Amino acid sequence: VLGGISYDLAENAMWNESYDESIFYFDKSIKARGNGHPHSLESQTTKGMLGRVFINKWDNDSARQYYFDLMYKLAGLESTSYGDDPESARAICDLLLKKWMTASPEMRRHIDELIQGLADASVNGKRYDIARVLDQCLLTIKQKAVPPDPSAVMSVYWQMAWSEQNALDFERAAFAYSALIRDYPDEPSSTQAMWYQARAQCYDLLGKFDQARDDYREAI
């Protein structure tokens, strides 16, 4: 009961942008729930919510550290140390992908949320090198899902394109937009026009002016 009430109060504080108060009560909820079932899905998802508070607070360094710590523990590693680098992200993604393959649907969603949270914290903190690894991991997970969810794959491609544009890697961004244009021809015309325009902007910045012009025309 204490865990549930603390969770509700923490969530209320988060929506009210009282982030320090939210962190306090999410921590209280985690401790209350952890005393009974420290490895329960309920306890794990509450920890995931606390990570979201760090992101909303724009404390991206703390958010990355927190998500790395959660992911290492979920993978069964004793050490809570982590390297804030792409190699560490790749290693933990490999471990969690193996766990994901045999996990329940609820645990799969939790793993997805942890990887997504770390990706969001990485983009916000301008650690695009880490975000790139996590986006690729999410893409692999969404592509392996049974039954397949094309909209989930589309969402990851869009996320990848946005991240690469922010990283000023316009070649990779154009590749992601190309995947969207190729694989989702039935999306609304306004959405497709936005993809063509975004890819055209990437081509402009790459000096591929003829391709950019063709995409602008297609967008119109």
N, C-alpha and C positions, 0 to 999 in steps of 0.2 A: 504493500500500500504506500509506504514511504517513497519507494522508487517511482511509482506511478504519479504520485502527487508532485514530486520534485521534477519529474519529466515535464508535466503539464506547465508548471511554473517557469521552467527553463525555456520551453518553447514560446510561452507568452512573452517572456523577456526578449527572446531573439527577434520576434516579429516587431517588438516595440523598440528594437535597436539598442536595448540595454545589455550590451554584449558581455560586460564583466559579470553582471548579475546572472546572465544566462549560463556562462561558463561555470559559475559557482554551483548552480542548481543542477546542471547536467552532471557535473562531477559528483554531487551528492546522490543523484539517481544511480549513477554507475556504481558507486560504492555500495548502495543499498541492494541493488540487484546482484552485484558481484558477490556479496556475502553468501547469497543462496546458491546461485548458479553462475559462476564467473565466466563459463564458456558457452552459456546459452545464447541463442540467436537474439533474444531480447536485449541481453547485456551488450552483445556485439553491435547491434544497430544503434543503441543509445550512444555508444562510443563514436559511431559514425556521425551522428548528429552533432556531437561536440566539435568534430572536425569542421563541419559546415559553419559553426559559429566563428571559428578562427578565420575562415575565408570571408564571411560577411563583415567581420571586423577589419578586414584587409590586413591581417597579420599573417601574411603568406609564408614567411619563414617558419613560424610556429606551426602553421597548418601542414606544411610539407613534412616537418619533423614528426608531427603527431600521426599523420597518415602512414609514413614509412614505418613508424613504431608499431602501429596497429597491424599493418600488412605482414611485417616480420613475425609478429606473435601469432597471427592467424595461420601462417605457414608452418608454425611449430618450432620456430627458432628461439632459443633462449636469450640470445643477445638482443638488446634493444638499440645497439649502436647501428648507425647507417651512414652510408656515404651519400651526400647530396649531389648525385651525379647520374648520368645516363646508365652507366654500368650497373649501379645498384638498382636502378629502376628496372632494368632488363632482367636482372637476376631474380628479383622478387616477383616480377610478372611471370616468369617461367615457372616458378614454384606455385603461384596461385592459379595459373592456367591448368596445371595438373590437378590441383584440388577442385577446381571448377568442374572438370570433366566428370567427376563422380559425386558431386555435391547435390543436395536437394534444390528444388527451384528457389526456395527462400534464401538458402545460402548463396546460390548463384547470384541472386539480385544483390545481396550484401557485398559480394566480391566486386560486382560491377560498380556499385556505389563507391567503394573504397578507391578503386582505380580511377573512377571519374573524379572523385574529390581531389586526389593527388594531382590529376591532370589540370583541374581548374586552378588549384593553388599554384601550380607551376607556370601556367599561362599568366595569371595575375601577377606573379612575381618575376615575370620575364625570363623564366627558365625554360625557354622553348626547346632546348636540347632534351630535357627530361620529358616535357609534354609530348614530344614527337614519339618517344618510346612507348609511352602510355597510350597514346592514340592508336598506335599500331597494335598494341595488345588488345584494346577494346574492339578494334576492327576484327581481329581474329576471333574473339569471343562471340561477337554478334554474327559472324559468318558461320560459326559452328553450332549456333542455337537450332534446336529442333522443337517445334516447327520453326522455320526461318521467319524472321521479321524484317522485311525489306526496309521499312521505315526506320528501324533501329540502325541498320547499316548506313542508310542515307544520312542519318543524324551524325554518325561518326565521321563520314566523309566531309560533311559540312564543317564540323568541329576542326578537322585537320586543315581544311582550306583556310579557315579563319586564323588558326594558330600560326600557320606558315606565313600568311600575309603579315601578321604582327611581327614575326621573326625576320621579315624582309627577305624570305626565301621564296621568290616569286615563281621559280621553276617548280618547286614542290606544290605550291598553292595552285598553280595552273593544272598540274597533274590531278589534284583532288577535284577541282572543278570539272575537269574533263571526265572523271569517273561519274560524277553526278549527272552531267549532260548525257553521257553514254547510257547509263544504267537506269535512268528514271525519266524516260521520254514522256510519260503520261502525267507528270506533275503539272499543276496549273501554269498557264502561259506566263503569268506574272512572276512565278518562281523561276521558271526556266530563263526568262529575260534577265533576272537578277544574276543567275549563274553566268550567263554569257557576258554580261557587263563586267562582272567581277573578273572573269578570265581575261577579258579584253584589257582591263587595267593592268593585270599581271603581264600580259604580252607587251603592252606599251612600255612598262618599266624594264622589260628584258630587251627592248629594242626590236621586238618582232612586230613592226608596225602594220604590215600587211595582214597578219593574222588577227591583230587587234581590230583593224578596220572591219574585217569580215565578221568578227564576233559582235562588234557594236551594231552592225547592220542586222545581224540575226536577232539581237536583243530588241531592236526596234520592230 
